[in-house]
Amino acid sequence: MDRNSEKLDQLRTGRSELENHVIDEFLTGHISRREFLRRGSIVGISIPVLSGILAACGGANSSSSSSSSSSTAGSAPKAGGTLRIAGVVPAAAINPLTVADEGGLTMLCQTGEFLVFDDPTTFLVKPMLATSWKANGDGSVWTFTLRPNVKFSNGQTMTSKDVVYSFKQQSDPKNASNALSVFTGLLTPSGVSAPDDHTVEFKLEAPTGNFPWLISSDNYNMIIVPDGTDFSTWEKTFIGTGPFILTKYTAKVGATFHKNPNWWGGQVLPDTLQHIFYPTQQPQILALQSGSVDIVNLIVLQGAQAIFNNPDYNILVNHSSQHRQLSMRCDKAPFTDKRVRQAMALTLNRPEIIKALFQQYGQLGNDSPFAPIFPSTDKSVPQRHEDIAMAKQLMSDAGQSGGFSTDLYTEVYQEIPQYAQIIKQAGAQIGININLHVESQTAYYGKATYGNSDWLDGAMSLVDYGHRGVPNVFLNAPLTSAGTWNAAHFKNPTYDSLYKQYVAAVDLSTQRQLAGKIQRLLLDETPLIIAYFFDGLSATKKAVSGAVTTAMGQIFLSGAGTV
């Protein structure tokens, strides 16, 4: 046995069945180095062990696999001072149970933290409030070890009781938590327990190979709060374990935070954060150009062209799975006929839409949630493209050659109003007269009743979906028969079965095989249209360094400042 083989055997000793399965996939060439790092981090293999295995196999020992720039680089930032951040107005109260919009989730992560962190710079899940995790053989039971000596901003020490309370509340259907979009069919309150003060165990409703990702910062509601917290009044205190402590929060205006001197993560560079809320992107960009703010969090290219390719600003790019979903009510005529839904999908010139709205920062969508960045996406599935003649034929076959009128409800957010106009013009080519109802996010999300899917008035709806590191939420919430965001009222037993099989799969080849079946089924049924995916973009002044952003709107600033 040579030295590398001996080292590899040592590293494999004590690994779980699931961990060794991932290692075997890598050793046999079924997954790449990049995917080995990604899958290994999910199942709980530490970064040093992953690097050691790569080194023993003759690979580089670096654990970085970033293909995007989600943090400002350059000279080291200085400690002290105030950072001013332009963000979108939260659509509702800052309640960790119910936040569902960018402005709200940005607020959650200023003081709140997660068991696991989805690192946008490496695409790996990393320890945060949990230091390590393990799964049983089939991924149905996951055990997390908590970081010791973590304190909440009120001085209370965090224990497993706080974690169990947080998860029981978020997974309880009676609370109508936004996190139920992740937990429905996966986790119930009775599945969360604490063997001791530093250990939390999750017994899942079904095996799930991606579970750590589903409770990471990807699940933005899932910050840990003290046992017994009244979520309805959390906005008054923002109590959490994070690097900042609330100074003042004023609804629709802004928020101020000061650094937490007792943060477990070490030194916090900025003394103060000042978040300023704006109703739309345009005034945010103007505030950056005028010097009124230092950072604009999560923008799109449309309307912000003046700061791109401008040396006065840094553009932070996260390759992502964020997208827009155009849902059509499968239980409401004429969209009960899938030929009408298919016809609508064929009216869109997707490359031209991407060129107009995103330029190089967009990617083609194929009417399923499988984004190009997901390793499990089956890229052999044919791409849907504009075909007006076929669309007209489908309309005729469905008895709709004369066209019809319908309502589309959507929101004022980033490029969505412009995209809604494009959809209206596209539908008109085949006789579909779309009446647009473009509402503020407060009004639009005010219609939501999570836990049942009857939350929109019209037969069509267009909604924003933030980035996720794995497609599970996109596959579940808007598409399963019991999905909490199923605006299309799509109910398909074959789809539900494929979804369960996909979620339970722990190896990439099986996931990709099932993904292909799901992609083809959704192309045929077309309950929703996903015309594009696009990168998460944020902007800072050139002098700002150390800001870390995600494509769903989170911003982490403990190590940020001016140079």
ZAMARGU-4260 file (C-alpha; in steps of 0.2 Angstrom, whole numbers, plus 5000, padded with zeros to 4 digits):
<rodrens>
0) 5000/5000/5000 | 5008/5017/4995 | 5007/5032/5007 | 4993/5041/4998 | 4982/5025/4999
5) 4986/5023/5017 | 4982/5041/5020 | 4965/5039/5011 | 4961/5024/5022 | 4965/5034/5037
10) 4954/5048/5032 | 4939/5036/5028 | 4940/5028/5045 | 4925/5033/5055 | 4916/5041/5040
15) 4897/5037/5039 | 4889/5026/5026 | 4883/5042/5017 | 4900/5050/5018 | 4909/5035/5011
20) 4896/5034/4997 | 4901/5052/4991 | 4919/5047/4993 | 4916/5032/4982 | 4907/5042/4969
25) 4923/5053/4968 | 4935/5039/4967 | 4926/5030/4953 | 4925/5046/4943 | 4906/5048/4944
30) 4907/5065/4951 | 4920/5079/4948 | 4932/5087/4961 | 4920/5102/4962 | 4905/5091/4965
35) 4914/5081/4977 | 4918/5096/4988 | 4900/5102/4986 | 4892/5085/4990 | 4905/5081/5004
40) 4901/5097/5013 | 4882/5093/5012 | 4884/5076/5021 | 4895/5083/5034 | 4913/5080/5029
45) 4924/5094/5035 | 4934/5105/5024 | 4951/5098/5030 | 4945/5080/5027 | 4939/5085/5010
50) 4955/5093/5006 | 4965/5079/5013 | 4956/5066/5002 | 4959/5077/4986 | 4978/5078/4991
55) 4979/5059/4993 | 4971/5057/4976 | 4983/5068/4968 | 4972/5084/4967 | 4975/5101/4974
60) 4971/5103/4992 | 4962/5120/4990 | 4944/5119/4995 | 4939/5134/4985 | 4928/5131/4970
65) 4921/5148/4967 | 4915/5153/4950 | 4907/5169/4955 | 4912/5185/4964 | 4900/5188/4978
70) 4912/5198/4990 | 4922/5214/4987 | 4940/5210/4986 | 4956/5221/4986 | 4964/5229/5001
75) 4960/5224/5018 | 4946/5235/5025 | 4948/5246/5041 | 4939/5244/5057 | 4927/5257/5063
80) 4915/5269/5054 | 4898/5267/5047 | 4892/5257/5032 | 4876/5264/5023 | 4866/5251/5014
85) 4852/5254/5001 | 4839/5240/5002 | 4821/5237/4997 | 4807/5242/5009 | 4801/5226/5018
90) 4784/5221/5013 | 4778/5217/5030 | 4783/5215/5049 | 4800/5208/5052 | 4794/5191/5059
95) 4805/5176/5057 | 4790/5165/5054 | 4782/5175/5040 | 4796/5185/5031 | 4795/5181/5012
100) 4802/5196/5003 | 4820/5202/5000 | 4818/5217/5011 | 4813/5207/5026 | 4825/5193/5024
105) 4839/5205/5023 | 4834/5212/5040 | 4834/5194/5047 | 4852/5190/5044 | 4859/5206/5051
110) 4857/5199/5069 | 4851/5181/5066 | 4861/5166/5061 | 4859/5149/5055 | 4865/5131/5059
115) 4873/5130/5042 | 4880/5144/5030 | 4878/5142/5011 | 4894/5151/5006 | 4891/5160/4990
120) 4909/5161/4986 | 4912/5142/4986 | 4895/5134/4984 | 4899/5124/4999 | 4888/5123/5015
125) 4899/5127/5030 | 4897/5127/5049 | 4889/5142/5057 | 4880/5139/5073 | 4883/5120/5071
130) 4901/5114/5070 | 4897/5097/5062 | 4884/5085/5056 | 4881/5067/5052 | 4867/5057/5043
135) 4862/5039/5045 | 4863/5027/5031 | 4848/5033/5021 | 4848/5052/5025 | 4832/5050/5036
140) 4840/5055/5052 | 4853/5070/5054 | 4862/5074/5070 | 4870/5092/5072 | 4883/5097/5085
145) 4881/5115/5091 | 4895/5128/5093 | 4899/5130/5111 | 4899/5147/5121 | 4887/5156/5108
150) 4877/5170/5116 | 4862/5179/5110 | 4862/5198/5110 | 4853/5198/5126 | 4867/5189/5135
155) 4858/5172/5136 | 4869/5157/5131 | 4862/5147/5116 | 4859/5129/5119 | 4850/5115/5110
160) 4833/5120/5118 | 4834/5136/5108 | 4837/5127/5092 | 4823/5114/5095 | 4811/5128/5099
165) 4816/5138/5083 | 4813/5123/5072 | 4797/5117/5081 | 4789/5134/5078 | 4795/5135/5060
170) 4789/5117/5055 | 4772/5118/5064 | 4758/5120/5051 | 4747/5130/5063 | 4760/5144/5063
175) 4759/5146/5044 | 4778/5149/5043 | 4786/5153/5027 | 4799/5139/5030 | 4785/5127/5028
180) 4789/5129/5009 | 4804/5118/5014 | 4798/5108/5028 | 4781/5102/5022 | 4782/5083/5019
185) 4800/5084/5027 | 4800/5089/5045 | 4787/5090/5058 | 4789/5097/5076 | 4789/5080/5083
190) 4805/5076/5072 | 4816/5088/5082 | 4824/5083/5098 | 4839/5087/5109 | 4849/5073/5116
195) 4859/5085/5126 | 4863/5104/5127 | 4875/5104/5112 | 4866/5091/5100 | 4851/5092/5090
200) 4843/5077/5080 | 4831/5078/5066 | 4821/5063/5061 | 4814/5067/5044 | 4797/5061/5036
205) 4807/5055/5021 | 4825/5052/5017 | 4833/5068/5011 | 4851/5069/5004 | 4852/5088/5004
210) 4845/5091/5021 | 4859/5102/5028 | 4856/5114/5013 | 4838/5115/5018 | 4841/5122/5035
215) 4856/5133/5030 | 4855/5151/5026 | 4846/5146/5010 | 4831/5144/5021 | 4831/5162/5026
220) 4818/5161/5039 | 4827/5148/5049 | 4837/5160/5061 | 4839/5153/5078 | 4830/5163/5092
225) 4829/5160/5111 | 4817/5147/5118 | 4800/5155/5121 | 4802/5169/5109 | 4786/5178/5104
230) 4789/5180/5085 | 4775/5193/5083 | 4786/5205/5093 | 4803/5200/5087 | 4804/5216/5077
235) 4806/5226/5093 | 4822/5217/5098 | 4830/5208/5083 | 4837/5196/5096 | 4850/5184/5088
240) 4867/5177/5089 | 4875/5187/5075 | 4888/5201/5073 | 4876/5215/5075 | 4863/5221/5088
245) 4848/5232/5084 | 4849/5250/5088 | 4833/5256/5080 | 4821/5249/5067 | 4808/5261/5059
250) 4796/5252/5047 | 4797/5258/5029 | 4811/5270/5033 | 4826/5260/5039 | 4836/5252/5052
255) 4852/5255/5062 | 4863/5242/5070 | 4879/5242/5081 | 4892/5229/5082 | 4891/5215/5094
260) 4907/5215/5105 | 4903/5197/5111 | 4900/5189/5094 | 4907/5171/5094 | 4915/5175/5077
265) 4928/5187/5083 | 4931/5205/5078 | 4917/5215/5069 | 4924/5228/5058 | 4910/5241/5056
270) 4905/5251/5071 | 4888/5254/5064 | 4876/5249/5049 | 4863/5260/5043 | 4850/5252/5031
275) 4840/5264/5021 | 4824/5258/5013 | 4819/5263/4995 | 4803/5258/4986 | 4812/5253/4969
280) 4829/5251/4962 | 4830/5268/4953 | 4832/5279/4969 | 4844/5266/4976 | 4856/5268/4961
285) 4854/5287/4962 | 4859/5286/4981 | 4874/5276/4977 | 4879/5288/4963 | 4877/5304/4974
290) 4887/5296/4988 | 4872/5294/5000 | 4875/5276/5002 | 4890/5264/5001 | 4881/5248/4995
295) 4866/5244/4985 | 4860/5226/4989 | 4853/5215/4975 | 4850/5224/4959 | 4847/5219/4941
300) 4855/5226/4926 | 4839/5234/4919 | 4839/5252/4925 | 4857/5251/4933 | 4867/5252/4917
305) 4876/5268/4922 | 4886/5259/4936 | 4891/5244/4926 | 4909/5246/4918 | 4911/5261/4929
310) 4928/5261/4939 | 4920/5270/4953 | 4910/5255/4958 | 4912/5236/4962 | 4899/5224/4955
315) 4897/5208/4965 | 4891/5194/4955 | 4883/5178/4961 | 4879/5164/4948 | 4862/5159/4954
320) 4846/5149/4952 | 4835/5165/4955 | 4821/5167/4942 | 4803/5172/4939 | 4788/5160/4939
325) 4773/5164/4927 | 4760/5152/4934 | 4744/5147/4925 | 4729/5140/4935 | 4727/5122/4929
330) 4710/5122/4937 | 4703/5138/4929 | 4698/5138/4911 | 4705/5140/4898 | 4721/5135/4906
335) 4714/5118/4911 | 4719/5113/4894 | 4738/5110/4894 | 4739/5115/4875 | 4734/5133/4880
340) 4748/5133/4893 | 4760/5126/4880 | 4755/5139/4868 | 4758/5153/4880 | 4776/5146/4883
345) 4779/5146/4865 | 4776/5165/4862 | 4792/5170/4872 | 4808/5174/4863 | 4819/5169/4878
350) 4836/5175/4871 | 4829/5192/4867 | 4821/5194/4884 | 4838/5189/4892 | 4847/5201/4881
355) 4835/5216/4885 | 4834/5213/4903 | 4851/5205/4909 | 4863/5205/4895 | 4877/5193/4900
360) 4870/5190/4917 | 4855/5179/4912 | 4854/5161/4907 | 4840/5152/4897 | 4826/5144/4907
365) 4816/5129/4901 | 4800/5129/4911 | 4807/5119/4925 | 4816/5124/4941 | 4832/5115/4936
370) 4844/5130/4933 | 4860/5128/4924 | 4870/5130/4940 | 4862/5114/4948 | 4874/5099/4945
375) 4858/5087/4944 | 4850/5097/4929 | 4849/5086/4914 | 4855/5097/4900 | 4850/5084/4887
380) 4832/5089/4888 | 4828/5099/4872 | 4826/5118/4875 | 4809/5126/4872 | 4810/5141/4860
385) 4798/5153/4852 | 4787/5146/4839 | 4772/5157/4835 | 4765/5145/4822 | 4765/5130/4833
390) 4757/5141/4847 | 4743/5146/4836 | 4740/5128/4831 | 4739/5123/4849 | 4726/5137/4853
395) 4716/5131/4838 | 4717/5113/4843 | 4711/5118/4861 | 4696/5128/4854 | 4704/5145/4857
400) 4708/5151/4840 | 4698/5167/4843 | 4708/5170/4859 | 4703/5176/4876 | 4706/5188/4890
405) 4713/5185/4907 | 4721/5193/4922 | 4739/5193/4927 | 4744/5198/4945 | 4762/5203/4949
410) 4773/5215/4959 | 4783/5230/4957 | 4801/5223/4960 | 4817/5224/4950 | 4814/5220/4931
415) 4797/5211/4934 | 4786/5226/4928 | 4796/5226/4911 | 4795/5207/4910 | 4776/5208/4913
420) 4774/5220/4898 | 4784/5208/4887 | 4773/5194/4892 | 4757/5204/4888 | 4764/5208/4871
425) 4769/5190/4868 | 4752/5183/4872 | 4744/5196/4860 | 4753/5187/4846 | 4741/5172/4848
430) 4725/5181/4854 | 4728/5181/4872 | 4723/5198/4880 | 4732/5199/4896 | 4726/5212/4909
435) 4740/5217/4920 | 4738/5221/4938 | 4755/5227/4944 | 4755/5229/4963 | 4767/5235/4977
440) 4775/5220/4986 | 4765/5225/5001 | 4749/5223/4992 | 4754/5208/4982 | 4761/5198/4996
445) 4747/5204/5007 | 4736/5192/4997 | 4746/5177/5002 | 4739/5164/5014 | 4753/5151/5016
450) 4747/5134/5020 | 4734/5134/5006 | 4738/5140/4989 | 4723/5151/4985 | 4732/5167/4986
455) 4730/5175/4970 | 4714/5182/4961 | 4719/5180/4943 | 4721/5165/4931 | 4740/5170/4929
460) 4753/5176/4942 | 4771/5182/4940 | 4781/5181/4956 | 4800/5182/4961 | 4809/5167/4967
465) 4826/5170/4976 | 4841/5159/4974 | 4843/5142/4982 | 4858/5131/4982 | 4848/5115/4978
470) 4831/5114/4969 | 4821/5105/4982 | 4811/5121/4987 | 4807/5125/4969 | 4801/5108/4966
475) 4790/5106/4981 | 4782/5123/4986 | 4775/5128/4969 | 4773/5111/4960 | 4768/5097/4972
480) 4749/5094/4975 | 4751/5100/4993 | 4764/5114/4989 | 4762/5129/5000 | 4765/5141/4985
485) 4756/5131/4972 | 4749/5146/4963 | 4746/5136/4947 | 4735/5123/4957 | 4745/5110/4948
490) 4741/5092/4955 | 4749/5078/4946 | 4752/5061/4955 | 4767/5056/4944 | 4775/5073/4947
495) 4773/5071/4966 | 4781/5053/4965 | 4796/5059/4955 | 4798/5074/4967 | 4799/5062/4982
500) 4811/5050/4973 | 4822/5065/4968 | 4823/5072/4986 | 4828/5055/4993 | 4842/5051/4980
505) 4859/5054/4988 | 4870/5051/4972 | 4871/5063/4958 | 4868/5051/4944 | 4851/5046/4951
510) 4847/5064/4954 | 4851/5068/4936 | 4841/5054/4929 | 4825/5059/4940 | 4828/5077/4935
515) 4827/5073/4917 | 4810/5064/4920 | 4804/5079/4929 | 4810/5092/4916 | 4801/5082/4902
520) 4785/5081/4912 | 4785/5099/4916 | 4788/5104/4898 | 4773/5093/4893 | 4761/5100/4907
525) 4768/5117/4908 | 4759/5123/4924 | 4772/5137/4924 | 4784/5146/4913 | 4802/5149/4919
530) 4810/5159/4904 | 4826/5163/4912 | 4838/5162/4927 | 4849/5177/4931 | 4864/5181/4942
535) 4863/5190/4959 | 4871/5207/4957 | 4875/5220/4971 | 4885/5236/4970 | 4897/5245/4981
540) 4908/5260/4981 | 4926/5256/4975 | 4932/5260/4992 | 4921/5247/5001 | 4929/5229/5004
545) 4924/5214/5013 | 4905/5214/5009 | 4898/5196/5006 | 4881/5195/4997 | 4870/5181/4991
550) 4858/5180/4976 | 4843/5179/4987 | 4846/5196/4995 | 4856/5193/5011 | 4871/5203/5015
555) 4884/5199/5028 | 4895/5214/5034 | 4905/5208/5049 | 4921/5209/5039 | 4917/5224/5028
560) 4923/5242/5028 | 4932/5255/5018 | 4950/5253/5013
</rodrens>
